[in-house]
Amino acid sequence: MTGMIDANTKDNECGLLPYPIILAANKGDPEAMNYVILHYGSYIASLSMRKLYDERGNTYWGIDVDTHDRLRSKLMQGILAFKI
């Protein structure tokens, strides 16, 4: 699978996932699924940003781990449920 990932992503100017990777992830290939998760990792992180509070009550921006995990799980479910 590694060769396919390298060959299909080097010249991808649009930032879109190549169809063979989506197909492999849909069929349960763990390496392809990991590649899809890594591809959307920064987007999931940006959607998971929340105003959080530390033990002293100070506010800061950080990733809400529960939201991050739920979005990652939904992405995986969506890939596996994708009808080809």
LOSEDREN-864682 format. One record per atom (N, C-alpha, C): residue in one letter; x, y, z. Coordinates in steps of 0.2 Angstrom, whole numbers, plus 5000, padded with zeros to 4 digits. Layout:
AXYZ;...
! end
This chain:
M500449945000;M500050005000;M500450065000;T501050065003;T501450125004;T501650154997;G501850114992;G502050134986;G501450174982;M500850144983;M500250174981;M500150244984;I500250254990;I500150314993;I500650364991;D501250344990;D501750394988;D501650414980;A501450364976;A501350374969;A500750424968;N500250414972;N499650454971;N499550514974;T500050534979;T499950594983;T500450644981;K501050634978;K501550674977;K501350734973;D500950724967;D500750784963;D500050804964;N499750794969;N499050804970;N499050884973;E498950924968;E498950994970;E498251024974;C497750984973;C497151004976;C497050984983;G497450944986;G497450914992;G496850864993;L496650834988;L496150784988;L496450714989;L496050674993;L496250604993;L496250574987;P496650534985;P496650494979;P496050434980;Y495750424975;Y495150374975;Y495450304977;P496050284975;P496250214977;P496350214985;I496550264988;I496650264995;I495950264999;I495450304996;I494750294999;I494550224998;L494650194992;L494350124991;L494650074996;A495350084997;A495650035001;A495450045008;A495350115011;A495150125017;A494450095018;N494050105013;N493350075013;N493350005014;K493849965011;K493849895012;K494249875018;G494449915022;G494649905029;G495449905029;D495749925025;D496549925025;D496749975030;P497049955036;P497250005041;P497750055039;E498150045035;E498650095033;E498250145029;A497850125025;A497450175021;A496950215025;M496650185030;M496250225035;M496650275039;N497250255041;N497750295045;N497950355040;Y498050345034;Y498150395029;Y497650445029;V497050425029;V496450465028;V496350505035;I496450475040;I496450515047;I496950565047;L497550545045;L498150595045;L497950655040;H497650645035;H497450695030;H497050745033;Y496550725036;Y496050765039;Y496150785046;G496750765049;G496950785056;G496950855058;S497150895054;S497250965056;S496550995055;Y496050975051;Y495450995050;Y495050975057;I495050915059;I494750895065;I494950925071;A495650945071;A495950985077;A495651055077;S495551085071;S495251155071;S494551155073;L494151095071;L493451095073;L493351075081;S493951055084;S493851035091;S494151085095;M494351145093;M494651195097;M494051225101;R494251235108;R493751255112;R494051305117;K493751345120;K493951385126;K493951345132;L494551325135;L494551285141;L494851325147;Y494751295153;Y494951325159;Y495451275163;D495951305165;D496451265169;D496151265177;E496551235181;E496351225188;E496351295192;R496651345189;R496551405193;R496051455190;G495651425185;G495151465182;G495351505176;N495951505174;N496251545168;N495951505162;T495751545157;T495551525150;T496151515145;Y496051465141;Y496551455135;Y496151415130;W496451425124;W496151385118;W496551315118;G496151265117;G496451195117;G495951155113;I496251095112;I495851045108;I495451005114;D494751005112;D494250965117;D494350895114;V494650855119;V494850785117;V494250745115;D493650755119;D493050715117;D492750735110;T492750795109;T492550815102;T492950785097;H493650795098;H494150765093;H494050695092;D493950655097;D493850585096;D493150565093;R492650605094;R492050595091;R492050605083;L492350665082;L492450675075;L492850625071;R493450605074;R493850555071;R493450485070;S493050475075;S492650415074;S492150415069;K491750475068;K491350485063;K491650485056;L492250505056;L492550505049;L492750435047;M492950395052;M493050325051;M492450285049;Q491850295053;Q491250265051;Q490950285044;G491050345042;G490850375036;G491250335030;I491950325031;I492350295026;I492050225025;L491950195031;L491750115030;L491050115027;A490650165028;A489950155026;A489850185019;F490450215016;F490450245009;F490250185004;K489750205000;K489450154995;K489850174989;I490250124986;I490650124980;I490250104974;
! end
